[in-house]
Each structure stands twice: as C-alpha cells, then as structure tokens.
Amino acid sequence: SAASGSGAASSASSQPAEETESLDYSAGLDDNGRWEGITALDYVTLPQDYAAYPLPAEVTQVDDETIQSSLDVLPYNYATTEQITDRAVENGDQVNIDYVGSVDGVEFEGGSTGGAGTTVTAGSSNYIDDFLTQIIGHTPGETFNVEVTFPDPYQNNPDLAGKDAVFVTTINYIEETSVPELTDEFVAENLSEVYEGASTVEDVRAAITEQTIQSQIRNYFGSDDGFMAQCTFSEELPEAIIQYQSELCVEYYRQAAASNGMDFAS
C-alpha cells in the first residue's frame, strides 16, 4: 500500500520535498490488486494441455524418511538452555568462558574476549593446540592458565607463529540444552496454530506431508522440464510493468538514503 511509502517520507522530512516523494505502490492497480489493462495471456502462451497438465508420480509423493526428518527437528525450535555452575566441565560440554591471552607477559590484539564471554565446545579442536581440552575438569567460577603454542605458520597473525602463549581463562558456566519430546500433548500446546489446528503428532505429519508435496509441485512447475518450460513468452513486456519496476528500484534507494540520513543524490 502507499502507507509504507509515506512512512519513509515522514522519516526524512528534513530532506527536500522533491527527494522524498514516495512511490504509490497501488498505482496502476484495480480494486482487486490486478494491473489495469494488462492481461498475462497477452504475453504468455500456455501449452495445449495446460488444464490437465501431467505431474510425474515422484512429484506428488514424499518418502517417510523425509517427513520423519522434518518431525525430528521440530522440538529443537522449542529447546531451552540452562546455565550449570555446580559441576566440572566434561568433554563435549558447551561452556561459556572468558580469557585474556599474552605472550611473554604482554597481551596481544585479538587474544581476549573482553569480558563478553564466548561459548565453546570442551575438548574440540576449534581453538589452537589443546586449548579446549585444558578446560575439561575445571568448575564454573574457576580461573586458571591455559598454556598453548601457536602453530607455525599461523596465517591469522604471523607475528604469533610458533610462540608460546598463556591464556588466563575463567569458566563462566556450562550450557545444558533440553529438547522436549514430540508428543500429542506437545503438539496441542505448541503447534496447533502453526499447523492449522493440529492436536496430534499424526496431524503434524499429515500437514508436513502436504506442505512438502505442494513445495515439490511448485518447484517442478518452474523447473527446466516443468510447466513453465512448456509456455511461450513474448519478447515484449508491458511498459507499465517496466516503469513500475524502475520506480520501485529508485524507491528502495530513496528509503535507504532517508534511513541513513543521506540525501538521495548522494
């Protein structure tokens, strides 16, 4: 609607009027939101059998494994994370830590979390040497030294290549993630609106199956051997559509300028 354009204009009221005149998004459209005087069939020739266009069997089917994979990931959207502080770090734990690194007693750039904390996987090789192995066995609230040697060569910072470093490290907390079980009760409580009144796992399964099939059909219609490939398109386009797209492009940059305090010419 034109309302979205007017919002951009008001936010840039300090700009010259000729630079903030917004696009009328409804220009050229009738009450039904269709282009006045423009008919798609004047520019597109459909295949003769368009009314009963055949779909390959595999497009209208979906295997159980695919659906089950979609079901399996659903509960992760509702997972909760708890901060654990009453046990030692174990291999594979997600751990929030802070550290300050130094070489020969001198802190180096990029070697500190700045007190902001960062979450790592204990025992993994994401950090240099055996840094994340050394945090295993320590308890949240504990501060200790992690001693490592930078690899040689070290592309991230060649000045540190091969040097021994000490990271004063603090364990802030261990993150434990709890993923709910996908049950009928869970569906009724969390997924009813998402899947149009679903109250059981089977309702969700049926909804995901239908969504997947519809997606496959849409993808097929636009594929190289699908419906769109069987249509013939005119080399000419309606001038009104070209003009609208041009103005839409300009409007995008006009709003971007306004939101960044710039004049449109710049």
Accessible surface in RSA format (square Angstrom, percent):
REM  Atomic radii and reference values for relative SASA: ProtOr
REM  Chains: A
REM  Algorithm: Lee & Richards
REM  Probe-radius: 1.40
REM  Slices: 20
REM RES _ NUM      All-atoms   Total-Side   Main-Chain    Non-polar    All polar
REM                ABS   REL    ABS   REL    ABS   REL    ABS   REL    ABS   REL
RES SER A   1    96.04  81.2  56.96  76.0  39.07  90.0  45.84  97.6  50.20  70.3
RES ALA A   2    48.40  44.5  43.97  67.9   4.43  10.1  44.05  62.0   4.35  11.5
RES ALA A   3    69.40  63.8  55.87  86.2  13.54  30.8  61.30  86.3   8.10  21.5
RES SER A   4    70.38  59.5  50.47  67.4  19.91  45.9  56.21 119.7  14.16  19.8
RES GLY A   5     0.00   0.0   0.00   N/A   0.00   0.0   0.00   0.0   0.00   0.0
RES SER A   6    61.32  51.8  56.78  75.8   4.54  10.5  42.63  90.8  18.69  26.2
RES GLY A   7    38.58  47.6   0.00   N/A  38.58  47.6  33.43  91.7   5.16  11.6
RES ALA A   8    18.60  17.1   8.71  13.4   9.88  22.5  15.80  22.3   2.79   7.4
RES ALA A   9    29.18  26.8  23.20  35.8   5.98  13.6  25.61  36.1   3.57   9.5
RES SER A  10    78.80  66.6  57.61  76.9  21.20  48.8  50.36 107.2  28.44  39.8
RES SER A  11    80.18  67.8  41.88  55.9  38.30  88.2  49.17 104.7  31.01  43.4
RES ALA A  12     3.84   3.5   0.77   1.2   3.08   7.0   3.84   5.4   0.00   0.0
RES SER A  13    96.07  81.2  65.06  86.8  31.00  71.4  40.97  87.2  55.09  77.2
RES SER A  14   107.76  91.1  67.31  89.8  40.45  93.2  57.12 121.6  50.64  70.9
RES GLN A  15    35.86  20.1  26.71  19.5   9.15  21.8   4.47   9.5  31.39  23.8
RES PRO A  16    62.30  45.4  49.51  45.1  12.79  46.5  61.86  51.1   0.44   2.7
RES ALA A  17    82.07  75.5  67.15 103.6  14.92  33.9  72.29 101.8   9.78  25.9
RES GLU A  18   133.27  76.5 110.31  83.5  22.95  54.7  64.19 124.2  69.07  56.4
RES GLU A  19    36.43  20.9  33.17  25.1   3.26   7.8  12.56  24.3  23.86  19.5
RES THR A  20    19.49  13.9  17.25  17.5   2.24   5.3   5.07   6.8  14.42  21.8
RES GLU A  21   130.62  75.0 118.25  89.5  12.38  29.5  46.16  89.3  84.46  69.0
RES SER A  22    36.30  30.7  17.05  22.8  19.25  44.3   1.21   2.6  35.08  49.2
RES LEU A  23    20.18  11.2  12.90   9.2   7.28  18.3  19.22  13.5   0.96   2.6
RES ASP A  24    69.97  49.0  64.86  64.6   5.11  12.1  29.37  69.1  40.60  40.5
RES TYR A  25    45.58  21.3  40.37  23.0   5.21  13.6  29.24  22.0  16.34  20.1
RES SER A  26    56.59  47.8  50.69  67.7   5.89  13.6  30.00  63.9  26.59  37.2
RES ALA A  27    48.78  44.9  39.27  60.6   9.51  21.6  46.76  65.9   2.02   5.3
RES GLY A  28    41.10  50.7   0.00   N/A  41.10  50.7  26.75  73.4  14.35  32.1
RES LEU A  29    53.47  29.8  36.37  26.0  17.10  43.0  36.37  25.5  17.10  46.0
RES ASP A  30    53.42  37.4  41.88  41.7  11.54  27.3  23.56  55.4  29.87  29.8
RES ASP A  31   156.93 109.9 117.89 117.3  39.05  92.3  40.34  94.9 116.60 116.3
RES ASN A  32   126.72  87.4  95.87  92.6  30.84  74.3  18.71  45.0 108.01 104.4
RES GLY A  33    47.09  58.1   0.00   N/A  47.09  58.1  23.35  64.1  23.74  53.2
RES ARG A  34   174.49  73.3 171.14  87.2   3.35   8.0  50.53  69.1 123.97  75.1
RES TRP A  35    67.35  27.0  58.09  28.1   9.26  21.8  37.82  20.2  29.54  47.9
RES GLU A  36   109.61  62.9  88.52  67.0  21.08  50.2  32.23  62.3  77.38  63.2
RES GLY A  37    89.30 110.1   0.00   N/A  89.30 110.1  45.01 123.5  44.29  99.2
RES ILE A  38    44.30  25.2  23.60  17.6  20.71  49.9  25.41  18.3  18.89  51.3
RES THR A  39    72.55  51.6  68.81  69.8   3.74   8.9  40.59  54.5  31.96  48.3
RES ALA A  40    73.10  67.2  59.01  91.1  14.09  32.1  66.00  92.9   7.10  18.8
RES LEU A  41   115.59  64.4  95.96  68.6  19.63  49.3  95.96  67.4  19.63  52.8
RES ASP A  42   105.12  73.6  72.64  72.3  32.48  76.8  22.08  52.0  83.04  82.8
RES TYR A  43    61.99  28.9  57.49  32.7   4.50  11.7  29.03  21.8  32.96  40.6
RES VAL A  44    32.27  21.2  29.27  26.5   3.00   7.2  29.75  25.8   2.53   6.9
RES THR A  45    89.80  63.9  85.09  86.3   4.71  11.2  55.76  74.9  34.04  51.5
RES LEU A  46    55.89  31.1  38.82  27.8  17.07  42.9  39.04  27.4  16.85  45.3
RES PRO A  47    21.18  15.4  11.51  10.5   9.67  35.2  20.74  17.1   0.44   2.7
RES GLN A  48   188.93 105.6 153.77 112.4  35.16  83.7  63.49 135.2 125.44  95.1
RES ASP A  49    75.10  52.6  65.33  65.0   9.77  23.1  43.46 102.3  31.64  31.6
RES TYR A  50   118.53  55.3 106.12  60.4  12.41  32.3  58.84  44.2  59.69  73.6
RES ALA A  51    94.13  86.6  54.65  84.3  39.48  89.8  61.92  87.2  32.22  85.3
RES ALA A  52    82.77  76.1  60.28  93.0  22.49  51.2  70.31  99.0  12.46  33.0
RES TYR A  53    38.33  17.9  18.49  10.5  19.83  51.6  11.58   8.7  26.75  33.0
RES PRO A  54    85.30  62.2  74.08  67.5  11.23  40.8  83.35  68.8   1.96  12.2
RES LEU A  55    59.59  33.2  32.11  23.0  27.49  69.1  32.91  23.1  26.68  71.8
RES PRO A  56    42.75  31.2  29.81  27.2  12.94  47.0  41.99  34.7   0.75   4.7
RES ALA A  57    63.06  58.0  51.42  79.3  11.65  26.5  56.92  80.2   6.14  16.3
RES GLU A  58   124.41  71.4 111.13  84.1  13.28  31.6  61.62 119.2  62.79  51.3
RES VAL A  59    14.82   9.8  12.57  11.4   2.26   5.4  14.82  12.9   0.00   0.0
RES THR A  60    55.47  39.5  44.01  44.6  11.46  27.3  29.81  40.0  25.66  38.8
RES GLN A  61   112.36  62.8 105.14  76.8   7.22  17.2  34.76  74.0  77.60  58.9
RES VAL A  62    30.63  20.2   4.94   4.5  25.69  61.9  10.95   9.5  19.68  53.4
RES ASP A  63    85.48  59.9  73.05  72.7  12.43  29.4  48.41 113.9  37.07  37.0
RES ASP A  64   118.11  82.7 113.62 113.1   4.49  10.6  33.82  79.6  84.29  84.1
RES GLU A  65   138.32  79.4 129.72  98.1   8.59  20.5  48.66  94.1  89.66  73.2
RES THR A  66    58.34  41.5  53.53  54.3   4.81  11.5  38.17  51.3  20.17  30.5
RES ILE A  67     4.99   2.8   4.99   3.7   0.00   0.0   4.99   3.6   0.00   0.0
RES GLN A  68    71.73  40.1  71.73  52.4   0.00   0.0  36.89  78.5  34.84  26.4
RES SER A  69    60.56  51.2  56.22  75.0   4.34  10.0  34.40  73.3  26.16  36.6
RES SER A  70    39.25  33.2  33.64  44.9   5.62  12.9  14.15  30.1  25.11  35.2
RES LEU A  71     0.92   0.5   0.90   0.6   0.02   0.1   0.90   0.6   0.02   0.1
RES ASP A  72    78.43  54.9  67.75  67.4  10.68  25.3  29.97  70.5  48.46  48.3
RES VAL A  73    89.16  58.7  87.81  79.5   1.35   3.3  87.81  76.3   1.35   3.7
RES LEU A  74    17.62   9.8  17.62  12.6   0.00   0.0  17.62  12.4   0.00   0.0
RES PRO A  75     8.01   5.8   8.01   7.3   0.00   0.0   8.01   6.6   0.00   0.0
RES TYR A  76   143.22  66.9 127.60  72.6  15.62  40.6  81.27  61.1  61.95  76.4
RES ASN A  77   114.14  78.7  78.01  75.4  36.13  87.0  22.98  55.3  91.17  88.1
RES TYR A  78    75.87  35.4  60.38  34.4  15.49  40.3  51.38  38.6  24.49  30.2
RES ALA A  79    36.10  33.2  10.22  15.8  25.88  58.9  10.33  14.6  25.77  68.3
RES THR A  80    90.49  64.4  85.55  86.7   4.94  11.8  72.83  97.8  17.66  26.7
RES THR A  81    82.79  58.9  48.64  49.3  34.15  81.4  26.97  36.2  55.82  84.4
RES GLU A  82   110.23  63.3 105.73  80.0   4.50  10.7  37.60  72.7  72.63  59.3
RES GLN A  83   110.83  62.0  90.23  65.9  20.60  49.0  21.98  46.8  88.86  67.4
RES ILE A  84    22.36  12.7  20.94  15.6   1.42   3.4  22.36  16.1   0.00   0.0
RES THR A  85    81.26  57.8  67.52  68.5  13.74  32.7  36.34  48.8  44.92  67.9
RES ASP A  86   126.38  88.5  92.90  92.5  33.48  79.2  45.18 106.3  81.21  81.0
RES ARG A  87    64.66  27.1  57.13  29.1   7.53  17.9  52.21  71.4  12.44   7.5
RES ALA A  88    40.58  37.3  32.97  50.9   7.61  17.3  32.97  46.4   7.61  20.2
RES VAL A  89     2.72   1.8   0.00   0.0   2.72   6.5   0.00   0.0   2.72   7.4
RES GLU A  90   101.56  58.3  99.51  75.3   2.05   4.9  31.37  60.7  70.19  57.3
RES ASN A  91   111.58  76.9  86.48  83.6  25.11  60.5  23.70  57.1  87.88  84.9
RES GLY A  92    46.12  56.9   0.00   N/A  46.12  56.9  27.46  75.4  18.66  41.8
RES ASP A  93    21.97  15.4  18.09  18.0   3.89   9.2   3.87   9.1  18.10  18.1
RES GLN A  94    72.92  40.8  71.13  52.0   1.79   4.3  32.97  70.2  39.95  30.3
RES VAL A  95     0.00   0.0   0.00   0.0   0.00   0.0   0.00   0.0   0.00   0.0
RES ASN A  96    15.78  10.9  15.78  15.3   0.00   0.0   0.00   0.0  15.78  15.3
RES ILE A  97     0.00   0.0   0.00   0.0   0.00   0.0   0.00   0.0   0.00   0.0
RES ASP A  98    28.89  20.2  28.46  28.3   0.43   1.0  16.13  38.0  12.76  12.7
RES TYR A  99    33.28  15.5  30.66  17.4   2.62   6.8   6.40   4.8  26.88  33.1
RES VAL A 100    56.70  37.3  55.56  50.3   1.13   2.7  55.56  48.3   1.13   3.1
RES GLY A 101     0.85   1.0   0.00   N/A   0.85   1.0   0.00   0.0   0.85   1.9
RES SER A 102    20.78  17.6  19.81  26.4   0.97   2.2   6.36  13.5  14.42  20.2
RES VAL A 103    17.20  11.3  13.90  12.6   3.30   7.9  14.12  12.3   3.08   8.4
RES ASP A 104   140.21  98.2  98.98  98.5  41.23  97.5  41.89  98.6  98.32  98.1
RES GLY A 105    72.00  88.8   0.00   N/A  72.00  88.8  34.30  94.1  37.71  84.4
RES VAL A 106   105.51  69.4 100.89  91.3   4.62  11.1 103.90  90.3   1.61   4.4
RES GLU A 107   119.52  68.6  99.32  75.1  20.20  48.1  30.99  59.9  88.53  72.3
RES PHE A 108    37.52  18.8  23.00  14.2  14.53  37.8  30.09  18.2   7.44  21.3
RES GLU A 109   167.60  96.2 141.52 107.1  26.08  62.1  64.58 124.9 103.02  84.1
RES GLY A 110    76.71  94.6   0.00   N/A  76.71  94.6  38.19 104.8  38.52  86.3
RES GLY A 111     2.86   3.5   0.00   N/A   2.86   3.5   2.58   7.1   0.28   0.6
RES SER A 112    53.96  45.6  29.27  39.1  24.69  56.9  23.51  50.1  30.45  42.7
RES THR A 113    24.01  17.1   5.92   6.0  18.09  43.1  14.54  19.5   9.47  14.3
RES GLY A 114    69.92  86.2   0.00   N/A  69.92  86.2  39.36 108.0  30.56  68.5
RES GLY A 115    63.44  78.2   0.00   N/A  63.44  78.2  29.06  79.8  34.38  77.0
RES ALA A 116    90.49  83.2  51.50  79.5  38.99  88.7  62.45  87.9  28.04  74.3
RES GLY A 117    20.80  25.7   0.00   N/A  20.80  25.7   3.02   8.3  17.78  39.8
RES THR A 118    41.31  29.4  36.08  36.6   5.23  12.5  16.77  22.5  24.54  37.1
RES THR A 119    59.55  42.4  31.77  32.2  27.79  66.2  23.37  31.4  36.18  54.7
RES VAL A 120    10.03   6.6   4.30   3.9   5.73  13.8  10.03   8.7   0.00   0.0
RES THR A 121    38.29  27.2  37.97  38.5   0.33   0.8  22.42  30.1  15.87  24.0
RES ALA A 122     1.22   1.1   0.00   0.0   1.22   2.8   0.00   0.0   1.22   3.2
RES GLY A 123    30.29  37.3   0.00   N/A  30.29  37.3   3.33   9.1  26.96  60.4
RES SER A 124    31.99  27.0  15.99  21.3  16.00  36.8  26.30  56.0   5.69   8.0
RES SER A 125   104.14  88.0  80.00 106.8  24.13  55.6  45.22  96.3  58.91  82.5
RES ASN A 126   116.18  80.1  80.84  78.1  35.35  85.1  21.66  52.1  94.52  91.4
RES TYR A 127    58.64  27.4  48.37  27.5  10.27  26.7  44.14  33.2  14.51  17.9
RES ILE A 128    35.25  20.1  25.08  18.7  10.17  24.5  33.64  24.2   1.61   4.4
RES ASP A 129    86.46  60.6  45.83  45.6  40.62  96.1  17.82  41.9  68.63  68.4
RES ASP A 130    64.43  45.1  60.19  59.9   4.25  10.0  27.18  64.0  37.25  37.2
RES PHE A 131     2.76   1.4   2.33   1.4   0.43   1.1   2.33   1.4   0.43   1.2
RES LEU A 132     1.10   0.6   0.30   0.2   0.80   2.0   0.30   0.2   0.80   2.2
RES THR A 133    67.48  48.0  63.25  64.1   4.24  10.1  48.36  65.0  19.13  28.9
RES GLN A 134    52.11  29.1  38.81  28.4  13.30  31.7  29.15  62.0  22.96  17.4
RES ILE A 135     0.00   0.0   0.00   0.0   0.00   0.0   0.00   0.0   0.00   0.0
RES ILE A 136    59.94  34.1  43.68  32.5  16.26  39.2  43.68  31.5  16.26  44.1
RES GLY A 137    50.06  61.7   0.00   N/A  50.06  61.7  28.30  77.7  21.77  48.8
RES HIS A 138    43.33  23.7  43.16  30.0   0.17   0.4  24.93  25.7  18.40  21.4
RES THR A 139    52.83  37.6  52.83  53.6   0.00   0.0  34.05  45.7  18.78  28.4
RES PRO A 140    17.11  12.5   1.13   1.0  15.98  58.1   1.58   1.3  15.52  96.5
RES GLY A 141    64.48  79.5   0.00   N/A  64.48  79.5  36.37  99.8  28.11  63.0
RES GLU A 142    66.62  38.2  58.68  44.4   7.93  18.9  31.63  61.2  34.98  28.6
RES THR A 143    78.40  55.8  51.09  51.8  27.31  65.1  36.69  49.3  41.71  63.1
RES PHE A 144    26.27  13.1  16.62  10.3   9.65  25.1  26.27  15.9   0.00   0.0
RES ASN A 145    87.87  60.6  66.52  64.3  21.35  51.4  10.04  24.2  77.83  75.2
RES VAL A 146     0.00   0.0   0.00   0.0   0.00   0.0   0.00   0.0   0.00   0.0
RES GLU A 147   112.94  64.8 103.14  78.0   9.80  23.3  29.16  56.4  83.78  68.4
RES VAL A 148     5.58   3.7   0.00   0.0   5.58  13.4   3.30   2.9   2.28   6.2
RES THR A 149    60.08  42.7  54.09  54.8   5.99  14.3  34.52  46.4  25.56  38.6
RES PHE A 150     8.75   4.4   6.59   4.1   2.16   5.6   6.59   4.0   2.16   6.2
RES PRO A 151    62.81  45.8  51.17  46.6  11.63  42.3  62.81  51.9   0.00   0.0
RES ASP A 152   111.90  78.4  76.82  76.5  35.07  82.9  18.03  42.4  93.87  93.6
RES PRO A 153   112.86  82.3 101.37  92.4  11.48  41.7 101.80  84.0  11.06  68.7
RES TYR A 154    37.97  17.7  35.05  19.9   2.92   7.6  14.96  11.2  23.01  28.4
RES GLN A 155   167.41  93.6 140.09 102.4  27.32  65.0  48.62 103.5 118.79  90.1
RES ASN A 156   128.14  88.4  91.49  88.4  36.64  88.2  23.26  56.0 104.88 101.4
RES ASN A 157    43.27  29.8  41.59  40.2   1.68   4.0  11.70  28.2  31.57  30.5
RES PRO A 158    99.17  72.3  86.36  78.7  12.81  46.6  87.08  71.9  12.09  75.1
RES ASP A 159   110.31  77.3 100.34  99.9   9.98  23.6  28.76  67.7  81.55  81.3
RES LEU A 160    14.25   7.9  14.25  10.2   0.00   0.0  14.25  10.0   0.00   0.0
RES ALA A 161    27.49  25.3  12.47  19.3  15.02  34.2  12.47  17.6  15.02  39.8
RES GLY A 162    36.76  45.3   0.00   N/A  36.76  45.3  13.46  36.9  23.31  52.2
RES LYS A 163    95.94  46.8  91.38  56.1   4.56  10.9  51.84  46.7  44.10  47.0
RES ASP A 164   101.93  71.4  91.88  91.4  10.05  23.8  35.22  82.9  66.71  66.5
RES ALA A 165     2.46   2.3   0.00   0.0   2.46   5.6   1.20   1.7   1.26   3.3
RES VAL A 166    51.10  33.6  51.08  46.2   0.02   0.1  51.08  44.4   0.02   0.1
RES PHE A 167    12.95   6.5  12.95   8.0   0.00   0.0  12.95   7.9   0.00   0.0
RES VAL A 168    70.89  46.6  67.59  61.2   3.30   8.0  67.59  58.7   3.30   9.0
RES THR A 169     0.00   0.0   0.00   0.0   0.00   0.0   0.00   0.0   0.00   0.0
RES THR A 170    39.27  27.9  39.23  39.8   0.04   0.1  23.58  31.7  15.69  23.7
RES ILE A 171     0.20   0.1   0.00   0.0   0.20   0.5   0.00   0.0   0.20   0.5
RES ASN A 172    46.71  32.2  30.03  29.0  16.68  40.2  15.60  37.5  31.11  30.1
RES TYR A 173    45.44  21.2  45.44  25.9   0.00   0.0  23.41  17.6  22.03  27.2
RES ILE A 174     0.31   0.2   0.31   0.2   0.00   0.0   0.31   0.2   0.00   0.0
RES GLU A 175    42.54  24.4  35.77  27.1   6.77  16.1   2.20   4.3  40.34  32.9
RES GLU A 176    71.70  41.2  66.66  50.4   5.03  12.0  26.89  52.0  44.81  36.6
RES THR A 177    83.23  59.2  50.39  51.1  32.84  78.3  31.96  42.9  51.27  77.5
RES SER A 178    70.01  59.2  63.71  85.0   6.30  14.5  34.14  72.7  35.87  50.3
RES VAL A 179    57.30  37.7  29.38  26.6  27.92  67.3  29.38  25.5  27.92  75.7
RES PRO A 180    43.56  31.7  28.96  26.4  14.60  53.1  40.21  33.2   3.35  20.8
RES GLU A 181   135.83  78.0 119.09  90.1  16.74  39.9  48.75  94.3  87.08  71.1
RES LEU A 182    38.14  21.2  19.09  13.7  19.05  47.9  19.09  13.4  19.05  51.3
RES THR A 183    49.78  35.4  46.00  46.6   3.78   9.0  42.96  57.7   6.82  10.3
RES ASP A 184    75.95  53.2  71.56  71.2   4.38  10.4  25.85  60.8  50.09  50.0
RES GLU A 185   135.76  77.9 125.92  95.3   9.84  23.4  49.20  95.2  86.56  70.7
RES PHE A 186    17.88   8.9  14.09   8.7   3.79   9.9  17.47  10.6   0.41   1.2
RES VAL A 187     0.00   0.0   0.00   0.0   0.00   0.0   0.00   0.0   0.00   0.0
RES ALA A 188    53.78  49.5  36.41  56.2  17.37  39.5  37.46  52.8  16.32  43.2
RES GLU A 189   136.95  78.6 101.59  76.9  35.36  84.2  40.26  77.9  96.68  78.9
RES ASN A 190    48.83  33.7  30.74  29.7  18.09  43.6   5.95  14.3  42.88  41.4
RES LEU A 191     1.61   0.9   1.61   1.1   0.00   0.0   1.61   1.1   0.00   0.0
RES SER A 192    38.73  32.7  37.49  50.0   1.25   2.9  15.08  32.1  23.65  33.1
RES GLU A 193   167.80  96.3 140.72 106.5  27.08  64.5  60.87 117.7 106.92  87.3
RES VAL A 194    86.53  56.9  61.74  55.9  24.79  59.7  69.75  60.6  16.78  45.5
RES TYR A 195    27.57  12.9  19.60  11.1   7.97  20.7   4.21   3.2  23.36  28.8
RES GLU A 196   168.87  97.0 134.14 101.5  34.73  82.7  59.37 114.8 109.50  89.4
RES GLY A 197    54.76  67.5   0.00   N/A  54.76  67.5  28.61  78.5  26.15  58.6
RES ALA A 198     5.62   5.2   0.97   1.5   4.64  10.6   5.11   7.2   0.51   1.3
RES SER A 199    57.82  48.9  53.37  71.2   4.45  10.3  32.09  68.3  25.73  36.0
RES THR A 200    44.73  31.8  44.73  45.3   0.00   0.0  41.65  55.9   3.08   4.6
RES VAL A 201    27.35  18.0  27.35  24.8   0.00   0.0  27.35  23.8   0.00   0.0
RES GLU A 202   107.87  61.9 103.84  78.6   4.03   9.6  61.71 119.4  46.16  37.7
RES ASP A 203    58.48  41.0  51.08  50.8   7.41  17.5  12.08  28.4  46.40  46.3
RES VAL A 204     0.00   0.0   0.00   0.0   0.00   0.0   0.00   0.0   0.00   0.0
RES ARG A 205    67.73  28.4  67.73  34.5   0.00   0.0  30.36  41.5  37.37  22.6
RES ALA A 206    63.61  58.5  51.56  79.6  12.05  27.4  58.54  82.4   5.07  13.4
RES ALA A 207    26.12  24.0  16.49  25.4   9.64  21.9  25.40  35.8   0.72   1.9
RES ILE A 208    11.37   6.5  11.37   8.5   0.00   0.0  11.37   8.2   0.00   0.0
RES THR A 209    38.75  27.6  38.75  39.3   0.00   0.0  32.13  43.2   6.61  10.0
RES GLU A 210    90.74  52.1  90.06  68.1   0.68   1.6  45.93  88.8  44.80  36.6
RES GLN A 211    97.33  54.4  90.87  66.4   6.46  15.4  41.48  88.3  55.85  42.4
RES THR A 212    31.28  22.2  26.46  26.8   4.82  11.5  21.19  28.5  10.09  15.3
RES ILE A 213    28.94  16.5  28.94  21.6   0.00   0.0  28.94  20.8   0.00   0.0
RES GLN A 214    73.21  40.9  73.20  53.5   0.01   0.0  22.33  47.5  50.88  38.6
RES SER A 215    40.50  34.2  40.25  53.7   0.24   0.6  14.72  31.3  25.78  36.1
RES GLN A 216    52.20  29.2  47.83  35.0   4.37  10.4  28.48  60.6  23.71  18.0
RES ILE A 217    33.96  19.3  33.96  25.3   0.00   0.0  33.96  24.5   0.00   0.0
RES ARG A 218   157.04  65.9 143.35  73.1  13.69  32.6  72.73  99.4  84.31  51.1
RES ASN A 219   103.65  71.5  90.88  87.8  12.77  30.8  30.70  73.9  72.96  70.5
RES TYR A 220    35.06  16.4  30.58  17.4   4.48  11.7  20.17  15.2  14.89  18.4
RES PHE A 221    63.85  31.9  63.85  39.5   0.00   0.0  63.85  38.7   0.00   0.0
RES GLY A 222    55.87  68.9   0.00   N/A  55.87  68.9  24.18  66.4  31.69  71.0
RES SER A 223    39.18  33.1  26.98  36.0  12.21  28.1  36.76  78.3   2.43   3.4
RES ASP A 224   142.91 100.1 119.24 118.7  23.67  56.0  40.86  96.2 102.05 101.8
RES ASP A 225    94.00  65.8  86.99  86.6   7.01  16.6  38.59  90.8  55.41  55.3
RES GLY A 226     0.00   0.0   0.00   N/A   0.00   0.0   0.00   0.0   0.00   0.0
RES PHE A 227    25.42  12.7  25.42  15.7   0.00   0.0  25.42  15.4   0.00   0.0
RES MET A 228    88.68  45.9  86.09  57.0   2.59   6.2  67.23  57.2  21.45  28.4
RES ALA A 229    53.84  49.5  15.10  23.3  38.74  88.1  27.78  39.1  26.06  69.0
RES GLN A 230    87.09  48.7  67.59  49.4  19.50  46.4  14.17  30.2  72.92  55.3
RES CYS A 231    13.99  10.6   0.95   1.1  13.04  30.6   0.00   0.0  13.99  15.1
RES THR A 232    89.73  63.8  85.19  86.4   4.54  10.8  57.97  77.9  31.76  48.0
RES PHE A 233   101.99  51.0  81.60  50.5  20.39  53.0  81.70  49.5  20.29  58.1
RES SER A 234    48.90  41.3  25.27  33.7  23.63  54.4  22.11  47.1  26.79  37.5
RES GLU A 235   179.67 103.2 138.87 105.1  40.81  97.2  60.75 117.5 118.93  97.1
RES GLU A 236   130.99  75.2 126.26  95.5   4.73  11.3  44.99  87.0  86.00  70.2
RES LEU A 237   116.35  64.8  98.07  70.2  18.28  46.0  98.07  68.9  18.28  49.2
RES PRO A 238    16.25  11.8  11.64  10.6   4.61  16.8  16.25  13.4   0.00   0.0
RES GLU A 239   121.79  69.9 115.19  87.1   6.60  15.7  65.72 127.1  56.07  45.8
RES ALA A 240    52.53  48.3  39.03  60.2  13.50  30.7  46.64  65.7   5.89  15.6
RES ILE A 241    41.81  23.8  41.81  31.1   0.00   0.0  41.81  30.1   0.00   0.0
RES ILE A 242    80.64  45.9  76.14  56.7   4.50  10.9  79.56  57.3   1.08   2.9
RES GLN A 243    88.78  49.6  88.22  64.5   0.56   1.3  32.11  68.4  56.67  43.0
RES TYR A 244    36.48  17.0  34.65  19.7   1.84   4.8  20.90  15.7  15.58  19.2
RES GLN A 245    97.34  54.4  92.28  67.4   5.06  12.0  35.93  76.5  61.41  46.6
RES SER A 246    59.38  50.2  49.02  65.4  10.36  23.9  26.32  56.1  33.05  46.3
RES GLU A 247    68.68  39.4  65.56  49.6   3.12   7.4  24.71  47.8  43.97  35.9
RES LEU A 248    60.90  33.9  59.35  42.5   1.55   3.9  59.35  41.7   1.55   4.2
RES CYS A 249    71.57  54.1  63.56  70.9   8.01  18.8  24.80  62.8  46.77  50.4
RES VAL A 250    58.86  38.7  56.42  51.1   2.44   5.9  58.86  51.1   0.00   0.0
RES GLU A 251     2.00   1.1   2.00   1.5   0.00   0.0   1.43   2.8   0.56   0.5
RES TYR A 252   145.91  68.1 137.65  78.3   8.26  21.5  97.03  72.9  48.88  60.3
RES TYR A 253   128.00  59.8 125.44  71.4   2.56   6.7  81.16  61.0  46.84  57.7
RES ARG A 254    44.50  18.7  43.32  22.1   1.18   2.8   9.03  12.3  35.47  21.5
RES GLN A 255    53.67  30.0  50.56  37.0   3.11   7.4  13.79  29.4  39.88  30.2
RES ALA A 256    37.09  34.1  29.92  46.2   7.17  16.3  36.28  51.1   0.80   2.1
RES ALA A 257    12.57  11.6   8.62  13.3   3.95   9.0  11.99  16.9   0.58   1.5
RES ALA A 258    16.32  15.0   5.76   8.9  10.56  24.0   6.27   8.8  10.05  26.6
RES SER A 259    90.71  76.7  50.99  68.1  39.72  91.5  49.36 105.1  41.35  57.9
RES ASN A 260   104.19  71.8  75.83  73.3  28.36  68.3  17.16  41.3  87.03  84.1
RES GLY A 261    64.44  79.5   0.00   N/A  64.44  79.5  31.80  87.3  32.65  73.1
RES MET A 262    91.05  47.1  85.38  56.5   5.67  13.5  63.47  54.0  27.58  36.5
RES ASP A 263    54.67  38.3  51.58  51.3   3.09   7.3  18.20  42.8  36.48  36.4
RES PHE A 264    72.86  36.5  58.16  36.0  14.71  38.3  58.16  35.3  14.71  42.1
RES ALA A 265    91.24  83.9  51.91  80.1  39.32  89.5  62.24  87.7  28.99  76.8
RES SER A 266    97.48  82.4  39.55  52.8  57.93 133.4  34.26  73.0  63.21  88.6
END  Absolute sums over single chains surface
CHAIN  1 A    16907.9      13142.9       3765.0       8696.9       8211.0
END  Absolute sums over all chains
TOTAL         16907.9      13142.9       3765.0       8696.9       8211.0
